[in-house]
Each structure stands twice: as C-alpha cells, then as structure tokens.
C-alpha cells in the first residue's frame, strides 16, 4: 500500500505541474493581451475560446471520467487496454468530424460569428489537439509523469511566441493560432508516448467495443454537458446577448477563478483512479482536509485583494471586473470541496449516477436562472456570477446528501 500511496503522490505532483501550465502560465499572457488587444478584441478572442469549449466537451464525450476508470480497472490487461484506447480514439475522430461540420453551419448562419470566421476556425484547432491528447489514458494508468515535462515545454514555447508576435491590436488573429498550436503539439506528444512507451495499440476496433465505450460514457457526457451549462454558457451568452466588452470583463475575473480551481483540481484527478482501485477512504480524508484548508486561505486572499489582482494583472481598463472576481472567490469555496466529493469519492465508489445527477439538477437550476434574468432584463456580469454561486451550492448540497445517504465516509481501508 505504501507503493500505491507513493504513486498517488507522484501523479498528484505531475498533474499539478500540468495544471500550472494549463491555467497559470497562460494567465501570465492575459495582462499583456488585455493591454495590447484592448477590451473588445480581448473579449472576441476569449468568446471564441468559450465557443470551442462546447466542441471540446463533445469530443471528450465524458471519456475523461469513464475511460479513465476503465483503464484503471484493466491496467494489467494489455489486450483490453488497446481495445479501450482504439475504441475511444475512433469515437473521438467521429465526434471531431461532426464538430467541424457543426461549426461551419453555425458560422454560416450567425452573422456575428461569420464576420470573424477566421478567429473561430483557428480556434477550432485547439479542439483537434485536445481530442488526440489521451490524458485519460495516462490518468487511468497513473503514469502522468511520462508526458508532463514535454507537455509543459510545448505550451511554454507557444506562450513565449505570443509575446514575440502579438504587438498590436490587429495581431489578435495570431492568438488563437498560437494557442491552438500548443494544444496540437501536446496532443501529438501524448499519442506518441501512449503508443511508443506504454504499449497502446491504435487500430479500427470492433463494433462491440465501440458501442460499449460509447454507451458507458454517455452518462458521463450528460453530466459534462450539464456542467458546461453553468460554466462556458455564461461567457457565450454574454457574447451573443451583450458585447465583447462585457465578455472581456467577465473573462478577466473568470480566468483568475479558473486558475484558482485549476491549481487544486489535480488532487481530484489523482484521487479518482486511486479511490476507484483501492477504496482507501482514510487516505482520501487526509488529503481532503488539507486541500480544503488551503483553498479557504487562498480564496480569502483573493477576495480581500480582488481589486489589486485585477488592476495589476489587466490594467485600469479592467477595473470593473474586480467585483466579479470577489463573487468567484466565494464560489470557489463551494466548488472545490464539491469537486473532491464528486467523482473522486461518490463516482469512484460506484455511485456515478448520484454524481452525475447533481450536475444535471444544477444545470436545470442554472438554465432557469439565466432565463429569468433574461426575461427581467437583469442579465449582466454580476447577476450571472451570482447565478453560478447558487447553482454550485445546489450541486454541492446534493453531493453531500448522497455521501450521507450511502454512508460513504464510514468505512475506511488502510
């Protein structure tokens, strides 16, 4: 068991390093981009990124949870692993094709998107890179260290290129290209390591294998769609109903919030296969308590110094975003423990329906809230952020009830 705990720690460290790249290092470029591009172009670029998140969600199709668990359970069966790997990648390829066709249709029929079609097309390359990046495979095998270093290196290179090539507002078109290239290189590296070093084989799988993976992941996909309703949809709605300036303010605050959660989410990603495989609740509790304490301290600091964070990061033009950041710091107090008791505990112990149901109910609450805000003409960056707080509180409450109902914390394994 000591080896298992050591492996958990190694994967936590690797995932943390990977999350630093995914959230914090790009955050370094945001102050520069907000000043060079201006609020309007800054909002346009990140509006496109928010739009692409729908296609990322579609191509992921819940495999980040379902396939991770499947790989963890079948880690010692080479044949099963290759079947899982091939079936998942085949499905992702089909979904990627569908996503591109949908993107073309949507851009053609919506004038607001059509006039900036190149921004959206270049941004779609990040969907491609994300689709071919088998992070779920490495998480399931608890071998994240294999790709962490090269992933970090590739994304840092393209981050540096932003500072080199983006010099004026008219260079906004370069941002989605460079961002997407980082995803593509990381995806190629991931595929190489999975096939070359971890024995994964890529071939056209049997229909039964495809059907099995697609069906099993459908439940998780529904939960991912539900989560997207109260995350990415907010930015997308602001872009369609409001202006890219509003998007710019909202994104400025949300990116700091995302980095706050992103730095801590590796623990959930590391715990999920660990708990699924070992059922070690005692170790889970120890990590949970320490993580939540650190989260409370971090959120308190962000709340108190929210205005300083915004003005120092983005400049005085973004000052209006600091009120939103304060709301997000409160949201993080709810989101982080909710995340840790969700799939890493409830889902890993076999109660995936309860974990999924919580976000489905949350999405219904959020849609109802957004619709109400639209009807009464109160949809703005502040009201939407408050709606996220209400939604996340509902999700957390349902998950806590599930833990109590099934007594998931009462049995511990050494």
N, C-alpha and C positions, 0 to 999 in steps of 0.2 A: 504493500500500500504506500510505502514511502516513495517508491518509484512513480506511482500514479500521481501523488501529490507534487512531486518534483516536475513531472510532465505538465501538470496543470499550471504550475508557476511559470515554466518556460513558455508555454503557449500564451499565458496572460501577458508576459513581457513582450513577446513577439507581436501580439495583437495590439498592445498599447502603442508600440513603435509604429505599427501600420496605421493606427488611428491618428497618431500625431501627424503623419504625412497627409492623411485624407482630410483632416479638419484644421489642424493648427498651421501647418506650412502654407496651405492656400490662404489662410487667414492673414498671413503676412503680406500677401499681394493685394488684399482688399483695400487697405488705406491708400495704396498707390493708385489702384484702378479708380477708386471713387474720386480722387483728385484729378487724374488725367482725363477720364472719360466724362466726368460730370454726372450729376444725379440721374439724368434722363437716360443716357446710354448705359450707365451702370445698371439701371433698372431693367433696360431692354435685354442686356446680356443674361442677367440672372432670371429674368422672366422666361427666357428660352431654356435655361438650365432646369427651371421648375417644370416646364412643359416636358422636357426629356425624361424627367423622373417617372412620368406615367409609363413610358415605354421601357424604362429600366425595370419598373415594377412588373410589367407584363412579361418581359423576357426572363426575369428571375423566377416568376411563377411560384414563389414560395419555396424554391429549392434550397434557399439559404437555411431553411429550417428542416424541411422534410428530407432532402438529400444528405444533409449533414448528419442527421440521426441514422439514416440508412447506412452511410459509410462507417459511422462509429460502431454500429452493430455488426457489420460484415467486414471489419477491418482485416481479419485474418483469413478471409476467403478471396483469393486473387480473382477467381472467375466471376464471383458476384460483384466485386468492386468494378471490374471492367464493364460488366453489364449495366451497372448503375451509371457509371461515367458516360458510356456511349449513349444510353437512353436519354439521360439528362441533356447532354450536349446536342443530340439530334432534335429534341423538343425545343431547345433554346434557338436553334437555327431556324426552325419553322416559325417560331414566335417573332424572331428578329425580322424575317421576311414580311410577316403580317404587319409588324410595327412600321416598317418603312412605307408600305403601301398606304396605311392609315395616315401617316404623316403627310404624304404627298396630297392625299384627298383633303385633309383638314386645311393645309396651307392654301390650296387652290380655292376653297370655298369661304375662307375667312380673310377679308381684306387687310385687317390689322396685322395678320401673320404674313400674308402674301407680300406686302411691301418690304418685309425684312426676311424674305425666304432663305437667303444665304446664311444668315445667322442660325436659323433653325436646322438647316441641312448640315452645317459644320458641327453644330452641337450634337447632332444625331450620332456622330462617330463615337461619342462617349458611350452611347448605348451599345454599340458594337463591341467596344473594348471591355465594357462591363460584362457583356454576355459571354465572352470567351474566357473570362477570368474565373477559374474554378476554385474560388476561395472556399466554397462549401466542401470541396474535396479535401483540402488541407486541414480545415477545421475538424472535419469528421475523423481524420487520421491523427489529429493533434500534432501536426508537423508544420506549423506556421513558420518556423524559423527558416525553412527551405527557401521561402520566397520573399521574406520580409526585407532583407537587405537590398536586393535588386529592385524590388518594388519602390522602395524609398528612393533609391538612386535615380530611377527613371523619372519619377514625378518631380524630384528636386531639379533635375536638368530642365524640364519644361517650365518649371516655376521661374527659374533664372532667365529663361528665354523671354518671358513676359516683360521683365524689366529691361531687356535689351531691345525688343522690337516694338513694344507699345509705348509710344512717345507723345501721342496727341489724340484728341477725341475721335478723329477719323480712323484710328487704328483699332477701334472697337471690334472690328470683324476678325482681327487676329486672335483675340482672346478665346473664343470658342474653339478655334483650330488648335491652338497650343494646349488647351485644357483636354481636348479630345485625344490628342497625340499621347498625352500622359496615360490615359486610360488604355489606349491601344497597345502601347509598349508593355505596360504592366500585364495586360491580358495575354500577350504573346509569351512573356516570360513565365507566367503561371502555367500555361498549357505545356510549355517545354519541360518544366520541372515535373509536372504531373506524369507526363508520358515517358520522359527520359530517365527520371530518377526514382519515381515511386511506382513504376510498373503499370500505370493505367494504359489501357489499350482503347483506341478510338476506331470504331467500325460501325457499319449500319446495323443497328440492333434488331432483334426480333420484335414483331408487333406486340407480343405479350409483355415484353419488358418495357416498351414504350407506354403501353396502356397502364401498366402497374404504376410506373413513376408519375405519369400524368394524373391518374386518379388519386393517388396518395397525396400529391402536392396540392390538389385543388382546394382542399380545406384550408391549407396554409395560405394559399393565394388569396382566398376570400378575406382572410384576416389582414393580409398585406394591403389589399385594396381599401379595406376599412381604415387602416392606419393612414393611408395616403389622403383620405378624405379630410382628416383634420391636421394634416401637415402640409403637403405640397399644394393642395387645392386652395389654400389661403392665398398663397402668392399668385397662383394662376387666376383666381377670381379678382384680385386687386388689379392685375394686369389687363383683364378683359373689361371689367366694370369701371375701374378708376383710371389711373395714369401710371406710366412707368416711374414717375417721381415718387408716387406712393409706394410702388414696389421697391424702389431704392431704399426708402426709409425702413420699410418692413424687413427687407433682406439684411440691411446693415445690422439690425438688432438680432435677427434670427440666426445669422452666421456665428455670432458670438455664443448664442444659446446652443447651437448645434455643436460647436467646438467643445463647449462645457459638457454636454452629454456624450459627445464622441470620445473624449478622453477617458470616460469612465465605462463606456459600453463594452470595451474588450473583456472586462470581467464577466459580463453576461455571456459573451461569445465563447469564452474559455470554460465557463461553468456548465454550459448546456450539454456538450458531449460528455463531460466529466460526471455530472449527476445522472445523465441517461445511462451511462455504462456502470457506474459504481454505486449509485444510490446512497452516497455518503452525505447525509444531511448535516452531520456535525461540522464537517469542514465547510459546507455551504454557509452555515450560520455565522461562522467566524469571519469569513470573507464579507458577508452581507453587512455585519455590524460595523466593521472598519470602513467599508466603502460608503455607507450611508452617512457616517460621521464626517468623512472627508467632503462629501457632497454638500452637507449643510454648511460647513465652513466656507467652501468655495462660493456657494450661492449667496451667502451673506455678504461676502466681499464684493461680488458683482453688483448686488442690489445697492449697497452703500455708495460705491464709486461708479455707478452706471453712466453718469454724465461724463465723467473723466474718461471712461473707456471709449465712449462714442466719439467725443471730440478729438481725443489723441489718436484714435485709430483712423477715423474717416475725415476729420476736419470740421470746421464750424458749420459747413453747409448741411451736415448730417445731424446737427444737434437735436432736432425734433425726434430722433429715433430713441433717445435715452429713456423716455417714459415706457416705450415698448420693451426695452431691454429689462427694465425692472419687473415688468409683468412676467417676462420669460424666465427671470431668475427664480421667481416664485413657482412657476410651472415646473422647473427642473427639480424642485424639492419633491414634487409628486411623481414626475416621470421616471426618475432614476430608480427609486425603490420599486415602482410598478414594473419596470423593465426586469429587474432582478427576480421578482417573484412570478413573472410571467412564464416565458418559455424555459428559462434556466431552472425553474423549480416545478411549476404546475405542468408545463408541457413535457419536460424531461422525465417526469414521474408517470407519464401516460395519460394525463388529463388535458390533452391538446384541445379538445372541444371547448373546455371551460376557458382556456387561454384565448382561443380564437373568438369565442362568443363575447368576451369582454370588449374587444376592439370593434366587433360588429355593432354591438349596442352603442358603443361610443361614437361610431360613425353616424348612426341614426340620430343620436342626440346632436351631433355637430351639424349635420345637414339641416335639421330642424332649426337650429340656432342661426345658421347662416341665412336660411330662407326668411326667418323672422326679421333679422337685421336688414335684409334687402327690402322687405315689404315696408318696414317703418322708416326706411331711408337712413339707417344708422350704421351702415357698413363702412368702417374705416379701420385704420391700422390698430387702433386701441381696442375697439369693440371685438375685432377678430381675435386679437391676442387673449382677451378675457374669455372668449368663447373656447379657445384652446384649453385654458385653465379649467373651465367647467367640464369639458369633455374628458381630459386626462384624469380628473378627480373621479369621474364616473367609472372609468376603466380600472383605476386602482381599487376603488371600492368593491367592484365585482370580483377582482382577483383575490383580495383579502378575504372575502366571503367564501370563495372556493377553497382557500387554504384551511379555513376554519371548518368548512363542511366535510372535507375529506381527511382532516387531521394530518396534513402533510408534514408538519414540523414535529410531530410527537414521536416518530420512530427515527432513530439515528443508527447509522452503521459506522463502525470505526474504520 
